[in-house]
């Protein structure tokens, strides 16, 4: 009988998504033959995820959870929006979020190898493979992030039933309903306008320089603007940079609920801080949007239903 090595087990796991012990048994039962072991696992229903692994999973759900001074946000993808609305899938995503908020994993690889809290006899990856078999679509735990705040509070916001999820880490020496409401309003702002930074201090000089290069090239390619004096062109570039920074920096954005249409987020936070005798700042925010940056396939509802019936 051929010796079964750890490398062989690892390779089979990566090919099929089956559990470590199942892979070891499959290799042993087939004298180390990798192809035969894959077939063995498929016949035993332990590699059902294999044929689904190449499918695009760009729909799904974002879920947030807060536990004490900790919070987590996760994105779990499915192939179709039909499955994303399924109660079994939604319950699974809630379990993944609960796993994330209790996790000490520094990255996704470590997270996937953790014991699954809902059933410690399995890893997170093994539980995912089982769920793929149950639901019948390729699923993917795409990302997670965890926040901890000891001097303030963390506020969550879910938009459109899980299409967008936001966590806001508020540092404050006063934590009351007014401060939490302010945090929720800021989270809604982030969901709606998707800032990239909290304030300008987070933006590198390299980024500014790169944006100026692009703006200069645009001006030079414009027959009218390129003929303007150097000082005028410099002023135009700085003006356009400032306009862009107001759009991508949270505290510089116009607050979406501002009655006058002019109040910035920074002024809104200061207003709440003054009213509550507090020192308040946004330390960090996380915004996940389902399928962001992923290729999505176009399907109609009838096709989705038909696939679920197969």
C-alpha positions as CSV (number, residue, x, y, z in Angstrom):
1,X,0.0,0.0,0.0
2,X,1.3,3.5,-0.9
3,X,2.2,5.8,2.0
4,X,-0.4,8.5,2.5
5,X,1.4,11.8,3.1
6,X,0.2,15.0,4.6
7,X,0.8,16.7,1.2
8,X,-1.5,14.3,-0.5
9,X,-4.2,14.8,2.0
10,X,-3.9,18.6,1.6
11,X,-4.0,18.3,-2.2
12,X,-7.2,16.2,-2.1
13,X,-8.8,18.6,0.4
14,X,-8.1,21.6,-1.9
15,X,-9.5,19.7,-4.9
16,X,-12.7,18.5,-3.2
17,X,-13.3,20.6,-0.1
18,X,-13.9,17.4,1.8
19,X,-12.8,17.0,5.5
20,X,-9.2,16.0,6.3
21,X,-10.1,12.6,7.8
22,X,-12.4,11.8,4.8
23,X,-9.6,12.6,2.4
24,X,-7.2,10.4,4.3
25,X,-9.6,7.5,4.3
26,X,-10.3,8.0,0.6
27,X,-6.6,7.9,-0.3
28,X,-6.1,4.9,1.9
29,X,-9.0,3.1,0.3
30,X,-7.6,3.8,-3.1
31,X,-3.9,3.1,-2.5
32,X,-3.0,6.7,-2.9
33,X,-4.6,7.2,-6.3
34,X,-5.7,10.8,-6.4
35,X,-8.2,10.5,-9.2
36,X,-9.8,7.4,-7.6
37,X,-9.9,9.2,-4.2
38,X,-11.8,12.1,-5.8
39,X,-14.3,9.7,-7.3
40,X,-14.6,7.9,-4.0
41,X,-15.5,11.1,-2.2
42,X,-17.9,12.1,-4.9
43,X,-19.7,8.8,-4.8
44,X,-20.0,9.1,-1.0
45,X,-21.4,12.6,-1.3
46,X,-18.4,14.2,0.4
47,X,-17.2,16.2,-2.6
48,X,-20.5,17.6,-3.8
49,X,-18.9,21.0,-3.6
50,X,-16.3,20.1,-6.2
51,X,-18.4,20.6,-9.3
52,X,-19.8,23.9,-7.9
53,X,-16.4,25.4,-7.0
54,X,-15.9,27.0,-10.4
55,X,-19.3,28.8,-10.4
56,X,-19.4,32.5,-9.8
57,X,-20.7,33.4,-6.3
58,X,-21.3,37.1,-6.5
59,X,-24.7,37.4,-4.8
60,X,-25.2,36.7,-1.1
61,X,-25.5,38.6,2.2
62,X,-23.6,41.0,4.4
63,X,-24.2,40.4,8.2
64,X,-23.1,42.4,11.2
65,X,-23.1,41.4,14.8
66,X,-22.2,43.2,18.1
67,X,-21.1,41.4,21.2
68,X,-20.1,43.6,24.2
69,X,-17.3,45.8,23.0
70,X,-16.6,43.7,19.9
71,X,-18.3,43.7,16.5
72,X,-17.9,41.9,13.3
73,X,-19.1,42.1,9.7
74,X,-19.0,39.3,7.2
75,X,-19.8,38.8,3.6
76,X,-21.0,35.3,2.5
77,X,-21.6,34.9,-1.3
78,X,-24.0,32.7,-3.2
79,X,-24.6,32.2,-6.9
80,X,-28.1,33.7,-7.0
81,X,-30.1,36.3,-5.2
82,X,-32.8,33.6,-4.9
83,X,-30.6,31.6,-2.5
84,X,-29.5,34.8,-0.7
85,X,-33.2,35.2,0.4
86,X,-33.4,31.6,1.6
87,X,-33.9,31.2,5.4
88,X,-31.4,28.4,5.6
89,X,-28.7,30.5,3.9
90,X,-29.5,33.5,6.1
91,X,-29.3,31.4,9.2
92,X,-25.9,30.1,8.1
93,X,-24.6,33.6,7.5
94,X,-25.7,34.6,11.0
95,X,-23.6,31.6,12.3
96,X,-20.6,32.8,10.3
97,X,-21.0,36.3,11.8
98,X,-21.2,34.8,15.3
99,X,-18.0,32.8,14.5
100,X,-16.2,36.0,13.3
101,X,-17.1,38.1,16.4
102,X,-15.6,35.4,18.6
103,X,-12.6,34.7,16.4
104,X,-9.0,35.6,16.9
105,X,-8.1,34.8,13.3
106,X,-5.9,37.3,11.6
107,X,-6.8,36.3,8.1
108,X,-9.3,34.2,6.1
109,X,-7.0,31.2,5.9
110,X,-6.8,31.0,9.7
111,X,-10.5,31.6,10.0
112,X,-11.4,28.8,7.7
113,X,-9.3,26.3,9.7
114,X,-10.9,27.3,13.1
115,X,-13.2,24.8,14.8
116,X,-16.8,25.6,13.8
117,X,-18.5,27.0,16.9
118,X,-21.9,25.5,16.0
119,X,-20.2,22.0,15.8
120,X,-16.6,21.9,17.0
121,X,-16.0,18.5,15.4
122,X,-15.8,20.4,12.1
123,X,-13.7,23.3,10.8
124,X,-15.3,26.4,9.4
125,X,-14.3,25.2,5.9
126,X,-15.8,21.7,6.4
127,X,-19.1,23.3,7.7
128,X,-19.1,25.4,4.5
129,X,-18.7,22.4,2.3
130,X,-21.6,20.7,4.0
131,X,-23.8,23.8,3.6
132,X,-22.9,23.9,-0.2
133,X,-24.2,20.3,-0.4
134,X,-27.4,21.2,1.4
135,X,-28.2,24.4,-0.5
136,X,-26.9,23.2,-3.9
137,X,-25.0,26.3,-4.9
138,X,-21.4,27.4,-4.7
139,X,-21.1,29.4,-1.5
140,X,-18.1,31.4,-0.3
141,X,-17.1,33.2,2.9
142,X,-15.5,36.0,1.1
143,X,-14.3,38.3,3.9
144,X,-14.8,39.4,7.5
145,X,-13.5,42.2,9.8
146,X,-13.7,42.6,13.5
147,X,-13.6,45.7,15.6
148,X,-13.0,46.2,19.3
149,X,-13.7,49.5,21.2
150,X,-13.1,49.9,24.9
151,X,-13.6,53.7,25.0
152,X,-16.9,54.3,23.3
153,X,-19.2,52.1,21.2
154,X,-19.5,50.4,17.9
155,X,-22.7,50.9,15.8
156,X,-24.0,48.7,13.1
157,X,-26.2,49.4,10.1
158,X,-27.6,47.0,7.5
159,X,-29.0,48.4,4.3
160,X,-31.4,46.7,1.8
161,X,-31.7,43.5,3.8
162,X,-28.0,42.7,3.7
163,X,-26.8,44.2,0.5
164,X,-24.6,46.7,2.4
165,X,-23.3,46.4,5.9
166,X,-21.5,49.1,7.9
167,X,-19.7,49.1,11.3
168,X,-18.7,52.4,12.8
169,X,-16.2,52.6,15.7
170,X,-17.1,55.6,17.8
171,X,-14.6,56.8,20.4
172,X,-16.4,58.9,23.0
173,X,-16.1,59.6,26.7
174,X,-19.9,59.7,26.8
175,X,-22.0,56.8,25.5
176,X,-25.8,57.4,25.6
177,X,-28.8,57.1,23.2
178,X,-27.9,60.4,21.5
179,X,-24.4,59.3,20.8
180,X,-25.5,55.9,19.5
181,X,-28.1,57.6,17.3
182,X,-25.4,59.8,15.9
183,X,-23.3,56.7,15.2
184,X,-26.3,55.1,13.4
185,X,-26.8,58.2,11.3
186,X,-23.1,58.3,10.4
187,X,-23.3,54.6,9.4
188,X,-26.2,55.4,7.1
189,X,-24.1,58.2,5.6
190,X,-21.3,55.7,4.9
191,X,-23.7,53.2,3.4
192,X,-25.2,55.8,1.1
193,X,-22.1,57.7,0.0
194,X,-19.3,55.2,0.4
195,X,-16.4,57.3,1.6
196,X,-12.9,55.9,1.3
197,X,-11.4,57.7,4.3
198,X,-12.4,59.2,7.6
199,X,-10.5,62.5,7.0
200,X,-7.6,63.9,4.9
201,X,-4.9,62.8,7.4
202,X,-5.4,59.3,6.1
203,X,-4.7,60.2,2.5
204,X,-1.1,59.7,1.3
205,X,0.9,62.4,-0.5
206,X,1.5,59.8,-3.2
207,X,-2.3,59.6,-3.8
208,X,-2.6,63.4,-4.0
209,X,0.4,63.6,-6.4
210,X,-1.1,60.9,-8.6
211,X,-4.5,62.6,-8.8
212,X,-2.8,65.9,-9.7
213,X,-0.9,64.2,-12.5
214,X,-4.2,62.9,-13.9
215,X,-5.9,66.3,-13.7
216,X,-2.9,68.0,-15.3
217,X,-3.0,65.5,-18.2
218,X,-6.7,66.2,-18.6
219,X,-6.1,70.0,-18.7
220,X,-3.2,69.6,-21.2
221,X,-5.5,67.6,-23.5
222,X,-8.1,70.3,-23.5
223,X,-7.3,73.0,-26.2
224,X,-8.9,75.8,-24.2
225,X,-7.8,75.0,-20.6
226,X,-4.2,74.2,-21.6
227,X,-3.7,77.8,-22.8
228,X,-4.5,79.3,-19.4
229,X,-1.7,80.8,-17.2
230,X,0.3,78.3,-15.0
231,X,-1.2,79.9,-11.8
232,X,-4.7,79.6,-13.1
233,X,-4.1,75.9,-14.0
234,X,-2.6,75.3,-10.5
235,X,-5.7,76.8,-8.9
236,X,-8.0,74.7,-11.1
237,X,-6.1,71.5,-10.1
238,X,-6.2,72.4,-6.4
239,X,-9.9,73.2,-6.6
240,X,-10.7,69.9,-8.3
241,X,-8.6,68.0,-5.7
242,X,-10.5,69.7,-2.9
243,X,-13.8,68.8,-4.4
244,X,-12.7,65.2,-4.8
245,X,-11.5,65.0,-1.2
246,X,-14.8,66.3,0.1
247,X,-16.5,63.4,-1.7
248,X,-14.2,60.6,-0.5
249,X,-13.5,61.8,3.1
250,X,-16.4,61.0,5.5
251,X,-16.1,64.1,7.8
252,X,-15.9,66.5,4.8
253,X,-19.0,65.1,3.1
254,X,-22.3,67.0,3.3
255,X,-24.4,65.3,6.0
256,X,-27.2,63.6,4.1
257,X,-29.8,64.6,6.8
258,X,-28.6,68.2,6.9
259,X,-31.6,70.5,6.9
260,X,-29.7,73.3,5.1
261,X,-28.0,71.0,2.7
262,X,-24.6,72.4,3.8
263,X,-23.7,71.0,7.2
264,X,-20.8,68.6,7.0
265,X,-20.5,65.3,8.8
266,X,-17.8,66.8,11.0
267,X,-20.0,69.7,12.0
268,X,-22.9,67.2,12.8
269,X,-20.6,65.2,15.0
270,X,-19.4,68.3,16.8
271,X,-23.0,69.4,17.3
272,X,-23.9,66.1,19.0
273,X,-20.7,66.2,21.1
274,X,-21.4,69.7,22.3
275,X,-25.0,68.9,23.2
276,X,-23.9,65.9,25.3
277,X,-20.8,67.4,26.8
278,X,-18.7,64.7,25.1
279,X,-15.5,64.3,23.1
280,X,-16.5,62.2,20.0
281,X,-14.5,61.0,17.0
282,X,-14.9,58.3,14.4
283,X,-12.0,56.0,14.9
284,X,-12.7,53.6,12.1
285,X,-15.5,52.4,9.8
286,X,-16.0,49.2,7.7
287,X,-18.3,49.1,4.7
288,X,-19.0,45.8,2.9
289,X,-21.2,45.7,-0.2
290,X,-22.3,42.3,-1.5
291,X,-20.5,41.2,-4.6
292,X,-18.4,44.4,-4.7
293,X,-15.7,44.0,-7.3
294,X,-16.9,40.5,-8.3
295,X,-18.1,39.5,-11.8
296,X,-21.8,38.9,-11.7
297,X,-23.8,36.8,-14.1
298,X,-27.1,37.9,-15.6
299,X,-30.0,35.5,-14.9
300,X,-33.7,35.9,-14.7
301,X,-35.9,34.8,-11.8
302,X,-37.5,31.9,-13.7
303,X,-34.0,30.4,-14.4
304,X,-33.1,30.7,-10.8
305,X,-36.3,28.9,-9.7
306,X,-35.7,26.2,-12.3
307,X,-32.2,25.6,-11.0
308,X,-33.5,25.2,-7.5
309,X,-35.9,22.5,-8.8
310,X,-33.2,20.4,-10.4
